[in-house]
């Protein structure tokens, strides 16, 4: 059995919070560069060049890629043969607290969602999702989520009779509703199946998948390609200025569901699809 100290977890989460906000993931950076080469519109190319330049400057100067440094979403895979000294959840929250304070990252979390809305002043609590897996490794992904795009995400409980066309119609409606408000080009995750709560987690995990990867089922693989093509034909384009690049990627994750339902969720991220991970 592997033992991991709270101190180690705190330090790693602190580092991930800062690096995720300073460094655009390599697959996203590459997708932006490829999008620039494919664009015909001079305004769209100029917009993409600004985004690329912004990402380069942020990395070189250890500055936030975006002023909205997000709500910290943390995904944890803990091996059943791992022992953490002390509370894992408390260690993660402390790591987020230290990361946002030491990194001079904007604190955007409020205590009460409706009435008081007083800033917690350290960007905690983070949202933590746990999966227990085999082995003796601890994997932590920190994904700061900005709310310009988060506010554009949607979930719908479709009926099985709505079928594939119902899923397509819903996904495209979500993108049309989002328009320029999600700061395109977008990175899109689609969850299908499970339950009302599970499908939204599927969508968020799909959003974090590497750009260019595909669902192992060829039917969903084809659906990913079809939806991405249709989204990029909407003409919304970078920053809503028009063009071929409304989305950089669209990934689908699925889960078995009840005979009476077909939940679908669409999780939208702006081009700053921030996430960093560590395996301990």
C-alpha positions as CSV (number, residue, x, y, z in Angstrom):
1,X,0.0,0.0,0.0
2,X,1.3,3.4,-1.0
3,X,1.1,6.3,1.6
4,X,0.9,9.9,0.4
5,X,1.2,12.8,2.8
6,X,-1.2,15.7,3.0
7,X,1.7,18.1,2.5
8,X,2.6,16.5,-0.9
9,X,-1.0,16.8,-2.1
10,X,-1.3,20.4,-1.0
11,X,1.9,21.4,-2.8
12,X,0.9,19.6,-6.0
13,X,-2.6,21.1,-6.1
14,X,-1.2,24.5,-5.4
15,X,1.2,24.1,-8.4
16,X,-1.6,22.7,-10.7
17,X,-3.9,25.7,-9.9
18,X,-1.2,28.1,-11.0
19,X,0.1,26.2,-14.0
20,X,-3.4,25.5,-15.3
21,X,-4.1,29.2,-15.3
22,X,-0.8,30.2,-16.9
23,X,-0.3,27.5,-19.5
24,X,-2.7,26.6,-22.3
25,X,-2.8,22.8,-22.8
26,X,-0.6,21.8,-25.7
27,X,-3.4,20.2,-27.6
28,X,-5.5,23.3,-27.3
29,X,-2.6,25.6,-28.4
30,X,-2.0,23.4,-31.4
31,X,-5.6,23.4,-32.3
32,X,-5.7,27.2,-32.3
33,X,-2.7,27.3,-34.6
34,X,-4.3,24.9,-37.0
35,X,-7.5,26.9,-36.9
36,X,-5.5,30.0,-37.9
37,X,-4.1,28.2,-41.0
38,X,-7.6,27.1,-42.0
39,X,-9.4,30.4,-41.7
40,X,-10.1,32.6,-44.8
41,X,-11.5,35.6,-43.0
42,X,-8.9,38.2,-42.2
43,X,-10.8,39.3,-39.1
44,X,-11.1,35.7,-37.9
45,X,-7.3,35.1,-38.5
46,X,-6.5,38.3,-36.6
47,X,-8.7,37.1,-33.7
48,X,-7.0,33.7,-33.6
49,X,-3.6,35.3,-33.7
50,X,-4.4,37.5,-30.7
51,X,-5.5,34.4,-28.8
52,X,-2.3,32.6,-29.7
53,X,-0.2,35.6,-28.7
54,X,-2.1,35.9,-25.5
55,X,-1.3,32.3,-24.6
56,X,2.4,32.7,-25.4
57,X,2.7,35.8,-23.3
58,X,0.8,34.2,-20.4
59,X,3.2,31.2,-20.3
60,X,6.3,33.3,-20.7
61,X,5.3,35.7,-17.9
62,X,3.4,33.3,-15.6
63,X,0.3,35.5,-16.0
64,X,-3.3,34.3,-16.2
65,X,-4.4,33.4,-19.7
66,X,-7.8,34.9,-18.8
67,X,-8.9,37.3,-16.1
68,X,-11.6,34.8,-15.1
69,X,-9.3,32.3,-13.3
70,X,-12.3,30.1,-12.8
71,X,-13.9,28.0,-10.1
72,X,-11.5,25.1,-9.3
73,X,-13.0,21.8,-10.5
74,X,-10.9,18.9,-9.3
75,X,-11.1,15.3,-10.7
76,X,-9.5,12.6,-8.5
77,X,-8.8,9.0,-9.3
78,X,-7.6,7.3,-6.2
79,X,-6.3,3.7,-6.2
80,X,-7.9,1.4,-3.7
81,X,-4.3,0.6,-2.4
82,X,-3.5,4.3,-1.6
83,X,-3.5,5.6,1.9
84,X,-3.6,9.4,2.4
85,X,-2.3,10.7,5.7
86,X,-5.1,12.9,6.9
87,X,-8.0,14.2,4.9
88,X,-7.7,14.1,1.1
89,X,-10.5,16.6,0.7
90,X,-9.0,19.1,3.2
91,X,-5.6,18.8,1.4
92,X,-7.1,19.6,-2.0
93,X,-9.0,22.6,-0.6
94,X,-5.9,23.9,1.1
95,X,-3.9,23.4,-2.1
96,X,-6.5,25.4,-4.0
97,X,-6.5,28.1,-1.4
98,X,-2.7,28.4,-1.4
99,X,-2.5,28.2,-5.2
100,X,-4.9,31.1,-5.8
101,X,-3.4,33.2,-3.1
102,X,0.3,32.7,-4.0
103,X,-0.5,32.9,-7.8
104,X,-2.4,36.2,-7.5
105,X,-5.3,34.5,-9.2
106,X,-8.7,36.1,-9.1
107,X,-11.0,34.8,-6.4
108,X,-14.4,34.2,-7.8
109,X,-16.3,32.0,-5.3
110,X,-19.1,33.3,-3.1
111,X,-20.4,31.7,0.0
112,X,-24.1,31.6,-0.7
113,X,-25.4,31.1,-4.3
114,X,-28.5,33.4,-3.9
115,X,-28.7,35.6,-0.9
116,X,-25.5,36.7,0.7
117,X,-23.0,36.1,-2.2
118,X,-20.0,37.1,-0.1
119,X,-16.7,36.3,-1.6
120,X,-14.8,33.6,0.2
121,X,-11.5,35.4,-0.7
122,X,-9.5,32.3,-1.5
123,X,-11.5,30.7,-4.3
124,X,-12.6,27.7,-2.1
125,X,-14.5,25.5,-1.8
126,X,-13.4,23.7,-5.0
127,X,-15.7,21.2,-6.6
128,X,-14.1,17.7,-6.1
129,X,-15.2,14.6,-8.0
130,X,-13.9,11.2,-6.9
131,X,-13.4,7.9,-8.7
132,X,-12.1,4.8,-6.9
133,X,-9.9,2.7,-9.2
134,X,-7.6,-0.3,-8.9
135,X,-3.9,0.1,-8.0
136,X,-1.8,2.4,-5.8
137,X,-1.7,5.7,-7.7
138,X,-3.4,9.0,-7.0
139,X,-4.3,11.1,-10.1
140,X,-5.4,14.6,-9.7
141,X,-6.7,16.9,-12.5
142,X,-7.3,20.6,-11.7
143,X,-9.6,22.3,-14.2
144,X,-10.3,25.9,-13.4
145,X,-13.7,26.7,-15.1
146,X,-14.7,30.1,-16.1
147,X,-18.3,31.0,-16.0
148,X,-18.8,32.9,-19.2
149,X,-18.9,29.5,-20.9
150,X,-20.2,27.6,-17.9
151,X,-23.3,29.7,-18.0
152,X,-24.0,28.6,-21.5
153,X,-23.9,24.8,-20.7
154,X,-27.3,23.0,-20.6
155,X,-28.8,19.6,-19.7
156,X,-32.0,18.1,-21.1
157,X,-33.9,14.9,-20.3
158,X,-34.7,13.6,-23.7
159,X,-37.1,10.7,-24.4
160,X,-35.7,7.5,-26.0
161,X,-38.0,8.2,-29.0
162,X,-36.2,11.5,-29.6
163,X,-33.3,9.4,-30.9
164,X,-30.1,10.5,-32.6
165,X,-31.8,13.5,-34.3
166,X,-33.1,14.7,-31.0
167,X,-29.6,14.7,-29.6
168,X,-28.2,16.5,-32.6
169,X,-31.0,19.2,-32.4
170,X,-30.4,19.8,-28.7
171,X,-26.6,20.1,-29.1
172,X,-26.9,22.5,-32.0
173,X,-29.5,24.6,-30.1
174,X,-27.2,24.9,-27.1
175,X,-24.4,26.2,-29.4
176,X,-26.8,28.7,-31.1
177,X,-28.0,29.9,-27.7
178,X,-24.4,30.3,-26.6
179,X,-23.3,32.3,-29.6
180,X,-20.4,34.7,-28.8
181,X,-21.2,34.6,-25.1
182,X,-19.1,31.4,-24.6
183,X,-16.0,33.2,-26.0
184,X,-15.5,30.9,-29.0
185,X,-13.8,29.0,-30.4
186,X,-15.3,26.6,-27.9
187,X,-14.2,23.2,-26.5
188,X,-17.4,21.1,-26.2
189,X,-18.1,18.0,-24.1
190,X,-21.4,16.1,-24.6
191,X,-22.6,13.5,-22.1
192,X,-25.3,11.0,-23.1
193,X,-26.9,8.5,-20.7
194,X,-26.7,7.9,-17.0
195,X,-29.0,10.0,-14.9
196,X,-29.7,13.7,-14.4
197,X,-26.7,14.2,-12.2
198,X,-24.3,11.7,-13.9
199,X,-24.8,13.1,-17.4
200,X,-23.4,16.5,-16.6
201,X,-20.3,14.9,-15.1
202,X,-19.9,12.9,-18.3
203,X,-20.1,16.1,-20.4
204,X,-17.5,17.8,-18.3
205,X,-15.1,14.9,-18.5
206,X,-15.7,14.7,-22.2
207,X,-14.8,18.4,-22.4
208,X,-11.4,17.7,-20.8
209,X,-10.5,14.9,-23.2
210,X,-7.6,15.5,-25.6
211,X,-8.5,17.3,-28.8
212,X,-8.4,14.9,-31.7
213,X,-9.3,11.9,-29.5
214,X,-12.6,10.0,-30.3
215,X,-15.2,7.8,-28.6
216,X,-14.2,4.1,-29.0
217,X,-17.6,3.3,-30.5
218,X,-17.5,4.2,-34.2
219,X,-21.1,5.4,-34.2
220,X,-20.3,8.0,-31.5
221,X,-17.1,8.8,-33.3
222,X,-19.0,9.6,-36.4
223,X,-21.5,11.7,-34.4
224,X,-18.6,13.7,-32.9
225,X,-17.3,14.5,-36.3
226,X,-20.7,15.4,-37.7
227,X,-21.7,17.7,-34.8
228,X,-18.3,19.5,-34.9
229,X,-18.7,20.0,-38.7
230,X,-22.2,21.4,-38.3
231,X,-21.2,23.7,-35.4
232,X,-18.3,25.1,-37.5
233,X,-20.8,25.8,-40.3
234,X,-22.9,28.1,-38.0
235,X,-20.6,31.0,-38.9
236,X,-20.3,32.2,-35.2
237,X,-16.6,32.0,-35.5
238,X,-13.8,33.2,-33.2
239,X,-15.1,35.7,-30.6
240,X,-18.4,35.7,-32.6
241,X,-16.8,37.6,-35.5
242,X,-17.7,35.0,-38.1
243,X,-15.5,32.4,-39.7
244,X,-14.9,28.6,-39.8
245,X,-13.8,28.0,-36.3
246,X,-16.7,28.1,-33.8
247,X,-15.4,25.0,-32.0
248,X,-12.0,23.4,-31.7
249,X,-13.4,20.1,-30.6
250,X,-16.5,18.1,-29.6
251,X,-16.1,15.0,-27.5
252,X,-18.8,12.6,-26.4
253,X,-18.9,10.4,-23.3
254,X,-21.7,7.8,-22.7
255,X,-23.1,5.7,-19.9
256,X,-25.9,3.1,-19.7
257,X,-29.3,4.6,-18.8
258,X,-32.8,3.7,-17.8
259,X,-35.2,2.3,-20.4
260,X,-37.5,5.4,-20.0
261,X,-34.9,8.1,-20.5
262,X,-32.0,9.5,-22.6
263,X,-30.3,12.3,-20.6
264,X,-28.1,14.7,-22.6
265,X,-25.8,17.4,-21.3
266,X,-23.6,19.9,-23.2
267,X,-20.6,21.3,-21.3
268,X,-19.1,24.3,-23.0
269,X,-15.7,25.8,-22.4
270,X,-14.1,28.8,-24.1
271,X,-10.8,28.2,-26.0
272,X,-9.0,28.5,-22.6
273,X,-9.7,24.9,-21.8
274,X,-7.5,24.9,-18.7
275,X,-6.5,21.7,-17.0
276,X,-3.3,20.2,-15.5
277,X,-2.8,16.8,-13.9
278,X,-0.4,14.9,-11.7
279,X,0.0,11.3,-10.8
280,X,1.4,10.5,-7.4
